[in-house]
Amino acid sequence: MSNEAFSPALAHRPHGVVRLDHLGVVKITGEDNAKFLQGQLTQDFALLGLNEARLTAFCNAKGRMQASFIGFKYTNGDHTDILLICSKDLLAATMKRLSMFVMRAKAVLTDASAEFAAYGLLGNPNSTSAAQALSPWSKTDVGSVSIVGLYPAQGVARQMWVGPATALPPQGDAIDLDAWLLSEVQSGVATLSTPIFEALVPQMLNYESVGGVNFKKGCYPGQEVVARSQFRGTLKRRAFILTCSQAMAAGNLIYSSLDKEQECGLVVQAAKDANGLWWAIGSMQIQAASEGQLTLASPTGAALTLHPLPYPLLEDI
């Protein structure tokens, strides 16, 4: 297996702003909104502050992820809503499932994708509207706009701007969506989409290592499975960063020379760089990633190159 460090040349990318129309917004209103989410998602929303955001997952009873979100509180007049940013292709089905658990809670879920706009801010804050450097999952509000710090991509800063659809968009040079999608992959923090619905528990995407799971909070769907995977040493899969000369897409299977009869993982998220090289976050068997020769789609498929993760795993912290 080839295991290559990131090249400084690959870190060069456009700096600027792009609208993220592939994302949707779920708005939760009502005095029980935080309490309701506390019982449904993998992160702690009961203690969510106004200057914080949460990476979190919504799981089924077996701990398999049905959606992932970036969530934060949004002050609207004299009340505070909670916004959940997710892949738009999962939004309608996820809202339907979440709504089944509302019951008597004073919380209302609505699709607010048309009410809000989301932009990605990439690179030098001086050349975009990002007013200050933000650590991952911190948040700052500028009027009616919230800016959330994200994990960087090869040392390049990344932030998400969310504000009313009627607000002036963030200022900065326009960049292609492909550049932002590449930065998402190279950050190592995956966003769930339809092809990997219910395929993975959060640790198979390293969510416990990038702020997506709180093991001290109360129960939520799949909590026992997620906790068992963490504390009983049963986790055999992790997320890795891969490159390939051939096109990759979420849901593509990954094979290893250790076992040519059965796949060892799958592509979770993929994007192409300016040189035509494809990058992906892949969730794979740990042994296959550490010992085998990896290929895409079949045992004789295109070779995959493994790259180091840009963050330490929780067990190494």
N, C-alpha and C positions, 0 to 999 in steps of 0.2 A: 504494500500500500504506500502511495506517495503522500507525504505529510509536509506541506510547504508552508513557510511563513508568509505573511502578507508582504508584498513588495511595496516599497514607498511609491513606486510609479503608479500603482493601482489606487493610491489614496487620492490622486488628483481627480477632482470632479467639479462640476459647475457649482457656484454658490448662488442661491436665490430662493425663489418662491414658486410654489405650484399648488393649484387647487386639487383637493383630494376627493374627487367625485365618486371614487369607488368605495368610500366610507359612508355609513349612515349614522343617524343620531337617534337614540332612544331617550326620551325625557320621562323622568319619574317625578311626579308632583304629589303633594299631600304630606301631612305631618308625620306619617310613618314610613316615608320613602327610604330613609337610611336603615331603619329597623327591618323593613321588608327585605332589602338587598343583603343585609347581614345574614339572613337565613338562607340565601340562595347562591351566593357567590363565594369564591375561594379566598377573597381578601376581606379585610376588616373595614366595613363602612360605618360602623357605629362610632369609631374614633376618627373618622375622616375629617381633616381640618380644611379650612378655606384656602390654604396655601399648599395643598397636596393634591395629587392625583393617584389613582390606583390602576395598576395592571391587574386584571382578574379574569377568571374563567367561570363559565356556567357549565356544570357537568350533569350527566345522568346518574342514576343510582349506582352504576358500576364505576363511577369516577371518570368516565370518558367525556372529553370536552365536546360540548355542543356549540359553544361560541366563546370568543375572547373579547374583552372590552378594555378600553381606557376610560375610567370613570372619575368624575370630579363634581364638586358642588358648584352650582351656578346661581348667583344671587339675581333674583328677578323681582324688582320692586321691594315689597315688604316680606317676601318669602324666598326660601332657598330650594331650588330644584336640584336634582342630580341628573347629569348627562352621562350616557354610556355611548362611547364611540366604537363602532364595530364594522366588520365587513358588510357592505350593503346586501350582498346576496344571501346572508343569513338573518337579516333583520326581522323580516315578517314572521318567519317560523319561530325565531327565538322569542319575540314578543308574545306570541301565542302560548308558548310553553311557560314562560315566566308568569303570564297573566293567570294561569291555572292555579298558581300558588298564592295569589293575592288574598283570596278569601275575605276575611273581615278587616284586613289591614287598610288603613286610610292612605292608600297609594294608588295612583293612576298612571298607567304606562301609555305613552303615545309615540307614534313615529314622527319625530321632529326634524327629519332630514331636510324638508323644504324650509323650515324655520331658521336653520343654522347653516353656516358654511364652514368647511374645514380646509385649512391650508397647511402645507408642509414648509418649514423654514430650514434651509440647508446651508450650513457653512458659516462664514464670517458674520457675526452679528452686525458689524458696521456696514455690511452691504445688503442687509435685509432689515425687516422691521423688528427683529429680535432685540429688545432693548438691553438685555443682560444675559449673561451665561446662567443657565439653569441646570441643576443636577437632575438626573433621571427621576421622574415622577414628582418633581416639585412643580408648583403652579404659581403664576402671577397674573393678576387681573389688571387690565388697562381699560377703564371705562366698562363697556359691555362685552369686552373681549377677554377671553382666557387664553393664556399661553402656557403649554405644558412642556417641561423638559423631557426629552427622550434619550435613550441610549445612543451614543455616537456611533458613527460608521468609520472605522479605521482612523479614529481621532478627529473626524469632522463632526462638528456640533449639529444636532438635529432637534427641532422643536415643532410642536403642533399648535396652530392658531385656530381657535374656535370662537366664532362670534355670530351675531345675527346676520341673516342673509342680506339684509339691507345695509349693513355697515360697510364702510370703505374697506376694501381688501388690503392686506398687508403690503407695504411698499418693498420693492426689491426687483432685481432682474428676474425675468421669467425663466424657469427651467422646465424641461420635459418631465412628464410623469415617470418615464422610464428611469430617469436619474434618481428620483425619490424612491421608487420601488427597489432599485439596486441598493440604495442606502439602508432600506428596511432589512433586506437580506443580510447585508454585511454587518448590521448591528447585532445580529444573532437573536433578535427578539421577534418571534413569529406572530402573525395575525391569522387566526383560524378562518378558513373559508369552506365552502360547500364540499369540495373533494375530500377533505379530511374530517368531515363531521363524524363525531363519535369514534374516531380512530385511535385517540391517544389520551392518556392521563396527563395532567399538567407537567409532571416531572419529565415526561418524554419529550417535552419542549423546553426543559430547563427552567420552567416558570418559578420554581422555588428559589432559584439562584438569581433571578432578575426582578424580584419583588412581586411575583404574581400569586403567591400562596402565603397565607398566615396560618401557622400551625397552632396558634394559641387561641384563636377565635372559636366560637361555638359551631354547632352542626350546620351542615348544608348538604344538598344532594351529592352523594359520592364521597363524603368526607372521610368515612372509615377506610375506603379503598385508598384514597390519596395519602392518608396518614400511615396506613400499613406499608405502602410502597416506600415511604420515607424512612420509617423507623425499624422495619423488620428486614431491610436489605433485599427486598424482592425486586427492585427495579433493575431491569436488564437492558433498557433502551434509554438513549439520550439524544439530544439534538446536536448536530454538527454542521459546520459550514463546508460546502463542497463546490468545486468548479468542474465544468465539462465543456468540451468543444461543441457538443450537440445541444439542441434546445431541450429545456426541462420545464415541467409544469407541475403544479400541485397535484398530488395523487399518483405521479409516476412511481413505479416500484424500483427498489434498489436491490442488487444482488451482490453476493460476496463469493470469492473463490473457496471459502470455507464450507459452503453448502450450496451447490449449484441447482439443487432441486427445489429450493424454497427461498423466497425473497427475505432479505434481512432488514428491510426498512422501506420508507417511502419519502418522496419529496413533499415538503410542506409548503414551501414558498420559493419562487424562482424569479430571476430577472437577468437581463443581458447587459453587459457593460459596453462602453464605447468601442472596444476592440473586438466585439463579437463573442467574447467569452461569457458563458452562462454561469451564474452563481446561484446557489440554492441553500436553504436550510433543510437538512434532511434528518429525520428521526430514525435511528438505526440501533440495532443490537450493539452493545458496547464491545463485545468480543470481535464482531465482524469489523467494526471501525478500527480497532487497534491491531488486528492481525491479518485481515484479508485484503485481497485486491477487489476493489469496488467497481461495479459496472451499472449502467443505466438500463432499466426496462427488461433486461434479460442477462443470463450468464455470459453471453457473447456481445453484449451491448457496448456502447462507448465507455471508455475509462473515466472514472471519477477521481478527482484529486481532493484529498482532505486537507483542510486548513485549521489552524488553532482557533479555538473560541476566543472572542475579544473580551471575555470576562471570566472570572474564576467560578467554578461550580461550588455550591454551598458546602459540600463535603471538604473542599480545599480551603475554605475561608478560615 
